[in-house]
Amino acid sequence: MKTLNVGVVGCGGIANAKHLPAMKKNGNFNIVAFCDLIEERAVKAKKEFGTSDARVYTDYQNLIQEELDAVYVLTPNNAHAPVAIAAMKAGKHVMCEKPMAKTFAEAKEMVQTAKETGKILTIGVRRSIDTKSIKVLTPKEIVYEGGRSLVLPERETQPRYYVYGAYGIDETFVSSASAVNLAYQISGVVVDERGNRVWLKGSRASKNQIMAIREASVTEGKDALTVCLDTMLAYEGVARNTEYYLERGETILEILGENLENARILDLTGCGLDAVLYYVNLDIPVLALLEDGSAVLLVGFNESGVGIMNPSTGTIYTMRNSEAVEWFQESGNQFFTYLRAQ
């Protein structure tokens, strides 16, 4: 396959989190030009993803005059159409991030320009349509002769997580972990479908300790995971023996969801330790599931370490940051927590 020389217009969150790493991993792209209104971002992207002789611009009109096979348009939404149209008129194929344009008229102009110039215009939708997932929605009741009322099925509310960066919304997820990971990379914020804040980069204190959580130890009848779950619920004023739920085969998410009324339960598996300490800063414990099936609670932090309540030892102690990061990474960074009703 031919190696393509491409230029990138817009070096913000979606570029650094998605497109640039993907092109670098693919190996069939030479990223030879970068453009961003904030020059420092273009310079940073060049150093990490560009060729040694890649050029940096703050005006896309200069970038599209380069000898390029294609231009990636990864700007804020309002610039998608003008940049894509200008690039095609300059003889470049275009990959434009979604949404295609601000208006239907702009989108039509982009398509017309592609036809007139003979250039390929691709819109980076999140994924291809999966025909197996298409649902045909029908009324719950049939309208009989003489009746004009329809009773439609109640729509199930599926969690949504919106990631906002410096220039507005970057991506939408149904996975809280995916949303937090992206927001962490772009120094952004995550809000849910109700507009409540779920996570924010850079709002953590230098140290905190959840003083209400005390040492707890495993017993003959309770393993470390049970103790951690019991402690989390007790901290919120709910007295339960979660061993019963675990024996029934319920998951951590199901147990927390059943017993923490109106709370938003978060599966943060795959997120880094630094990211999940956001919740400890809010005085909310984070459960970490370990490789051997046991568990600990994150209950504090300072500049050099993490406070851990470990039922296996029956103690609360501080582990150095580097050791804690490695420990949890070896267990797959399996973190679980919650947000109280807002």
Secondary structure as GFF3:
##gff-version 3
##sequence-region A 1 342
A	DSSP	beta_strand	4	9	.	.	.	ID=ss1
A	DSSP	alpha_helix	13	14	.	.	.	ID=ss2
A	DSSP	pi_helix	15	19	.	.	.	ID=ss3
A	DSSP	alpha_helix	20	26	.	.	.	ID=ss4
A	DSSP	beta_strand	29	35	.	.	.	ID=ss5
A	DSSP	alpha_helix	39	49	.	.	.	ID=ss6
A	DSSP	beta_strand	55	57	.	.	.	ID=ss7
A	DSSP	alpha_helix	60	63	.	.	.	ID=ss8
A	DSSP	beta_strand	70	73	.	.	.	ID=ss9
A	DSSP	three_ten_helix	77	79	.	.	.	ID=ss10
A	DSSP	alpha_helix	80	89	.	.	.	ID=ss11
A	DSSP	beta_strand	93	97	.	.	.	ID=ss12
A	DSSP	alpha_helix	104	117	.	.	.	ID=ss13
A	DSSP	beta_strand	121	124	.	.	.	ID=ss14
A	DSSP	three_ten_helix	131	133	.	.	.	ID=ss15
A	DSSP	beta_strand	161	165	.	.	.	ID=ss16
A	DSSP	beta_strand	168	173	.	.	.	ID=ss17
A	DSSP	alpha_helix	176	186	.	.	.	ID=ss18
A	DSSP	beta_strand	189	192	.	.	.	ID=ss19
A	DSSP	beta_strand	197	200	.	.	.	ID=ss20
A	DSSP	beta_strand	208	209	.	.	.	ID=ss21
A	DSSP	alpha_helix	224	235	.	.	.	ID=ss22
A	DSSP	alpha_helix	243	247	.	.	.	ID=ss23
A	DSSP	alpha_helix	252	259	.	.	.	ID=ss24
A	DSSP	beta_strand	264	267	.	.	.	ID=ss25
A	DSSP	alpha_helix	273	281	.	.	.	ID=ss26
A	DSSP	beta_strand	286	289	.	.	.	ID=ss27
A	DSSP	beta_strand	295	301	.	.	.	ID=ss28
A	DSSP	beta_strand	305	310	.	.	.	ID=ss29
A	DSSP	beta_strand	315	320	.	.	.	ID=ss30
A	DSSP	alpha_helix	321	330	.	.	.	ID=ss31
A	DSSP	beta_strand	334	339	.	.	.	ID=ss32
###
